[in-house]
Every structure is written in structure tokens, then in C-alpha cells.
């Protein structure tokens, strides 16, 4: 079955860095998108970044450009989210998700386009 497993969350001081991992399995398609989303208490789920497996293109929410980087290691079936200069407002549960509607998922970075989700990993940034 399709599986996505996040890891790498934890507690970090403001200004620090974390690298989240999303290991995926259970499908053989080469045309898909992996997105990272986050949800803080009392807030709606927010798209963070996404990457297309077919051409390596990426997308980021404007407020996070320059601090977060998404990349894929195809040999390990893993997508990473490198988070630098973390701020307390980055505290949230971070989810990775899979979409086979690659173009739409890349363009819109909305959870509506993603069909499979991991369990999430908690990121807490202290001041």
C-alpha cells in the first residue's frame, strides 16, 4: 500500500535548523508531487512547499522562501524539507502528502489536490 513516513521533527531554538524527511513507498509511478504542509494549533492547514518528481520543479509559499528548501533523493525514495533560521511561528505539525495530479498540486499547493498523507511530525521552535 501507499505509505508516507515523516521523520526529523523535534525541539529547536529560534535560529536553528531541522531537516524533515518523507520516505514514500507503495507505488511505481514517476509522475507525482510530494508536498509539505503544516498545521499550527487553531490555524488551518497551510501549504509549505512541494516538488515534482518528473522534472524536479519546486514551489514555496512566499513567506518561507529563502529559509526552507525542498529536495528529493530518488535513490532513497525520500523527499526532504530543509528548514533554516527557524522561528517560533514555525511551530506546527508538519505533514508530507502525495498527489498524482502533479500539475494542479504544484500550481496550487492546496491540500485538496493531495490524496495520501503521512502521520505528521511535530516541530517546536523555542524563543
Secondary structure as UniProt FT lines:
FT   STRAND          3..7
FT   STRAND          10..13
FT   TURN            14..15
FT   STRAND          18..25
FT   STRAND          33..39
FT   TURN            41..42
FT   STRAND          46..52
FT   TURN            53..55
FT   STRAND          58..60
FT   HELIX           62..64
FT   TURN            66..67
FT   STRAND          68..73
FT   HELIX           74..76
FT   STRAND          78..83
FT   HELIX           88..90
FT   STRAND          92..99
FT   HELIX           102..108
FT   HELIX           111..113
FT   STRAND          116..117
FT   STRAND          121..126
//
